[in-house]
């Protein structure tokens, strides 16, 4: 029987305490024995140092969200832990390991009904030459979760062998000390055993999956400026692009980055940039140029708390409005959103394909949670989406770059093609690209750019639709996993519910959405924004059932499956 709840662990400490290292090692150990899992992090806004916590959830099957509360919480120390304490909820079945010299527990832990056990991790580490408290914490967590001592020792040897024998010996001694410290302690819910996977699983982050999807889709040039939480996409692309004959260039700012990829794409190379909300704000004018000139490109926005600098290290879904409506004038473009770590690969590859096929900018709305989360997943299936733009080669007569083709997509000539010179700029133009101010030309080109998106067949990929109840739960992006889990619980309670999660946010799909909502009497909209942007977007473009409720909250607090489940239970009263 599949374990849908699994076990969840949080390890926290101040900057340099090594909490994130513990989380990464635990996830790797779980992967080796056949468990699937998620590891995300919560950190402060500091460039270096500051509080940090590794949040880990392990299950025997697919897992796409964090739990309602954590079964095991290890506080290497509690310095500034109050800054994110509300993100790490514990309950009566939780076990908290605390160092007596680690400072005061945050109120959300101290005032909870969790079982609290004090273990002197710092003193145990001090008794070991070059010992570190985080290795004590790793030994504690490993034993309570049911990992064998030898497995952890071997993992340390593999991970630290490059740092010398002394580093390996001291870390292994710390693990042994942690193992011994909890010899008589039980978590109450050990992981147990699972069937070994028949195929090799992947350990990957959403940002790395995004980079891989871009490569598979045909991206061969990227330009970007580092920004949290999107930088890992650029870091992953840099060596990977070089291996396939492509290139990445670090620009001086986001304005330069987006204009570089416009130039590269104009020259015939599928191109991408990655940024977050502040960077997207700077790129909006250039995206209007790419729309008017029908130059394909991909912009990945890994959303974070806003506005302005906001909370760079926390997740939010509040860039929806600017992604859909931010371009001035009537500027139809693509907006898509991945729904999980694994889906980052598919959605980015699909976005690249769509951008190239339709000669249009595509914005991929990821977020900090799905982007920076590490996940153990089944190997995603290969898909055949590879961007192929229509190219003009044999030119006969006057070349019409913006010809009013039946499907709205006019062949694009590469620079230097004989007889195919044209102007590509932001001015309203004729079919040949000549600037014009006539109403007829303006309307014709507006219709062309709109119709090619509206008439395209996006297939079933436009949304995830699951279930067949008369209550619809409508969500998007990284909240899809939490909603899916909540619906599973509601189904066990006899509440028939349907999940509707659009992957294609723009252009809208009124006919397909109406079909998904057919027979639905009530709808619950779930989103992570303060202003209920997604609900307002739905109201603007779709006919919703008569009774609609909204569960919305900004970051950094996640919306947990329990909250969604509770909202569905209220309809049964």
Secondary structure, 3 states (H helix, E strand, C coil): CCCCCCEEEEEEECCCCCHHHHHHHHHHHHHHHCCEEEEEEEECCCCCCCCEEEEEEEECCCCCCCCCCCCEEEECCCCCHHHCHHHCCCCCCCEEEECCCCCCCCHHHHCCCCEEEECCHHHHHHCCCCCCHHHHHHHHHHHHHCCCHHHHHHHHHHHHHHHCHHHHHHHHHHHHHHHHHCCCCCCCCCCCCCCCCCCCCEEEEHHHHHHHHHHHHCCCEEEECCCCCCHHHHHHHHHHHHHCCCEEEECCCHHHHHHHHHHHHHCCCCEEEEECHHHHHHHHHHHHHHHHHCCCEEEEEEECECCCCCECCCCCCCCHHHHHHCCCCCCCCEEECCCCHHHHHHHHHHHHHHHHHHCCEEEEEEEHHHHHCEEEECCCCCCCCCCCCCECCCCCCCCCCCCCCCCCCCCECCCCCCCCCCCCCCCCECCCCCECCCHHHHHHHHHHHHHHHHCCCCHHHHEEEECCCCEEEEECHHHHHHHHHHHHHHHHCCCCEEEEEECEEECCCHHHHHHHHCCCCEEEEEECCCCCHHHHHHHHHCCCCCEEEEEECCCCCCCCHHHHHHHHHHCCC
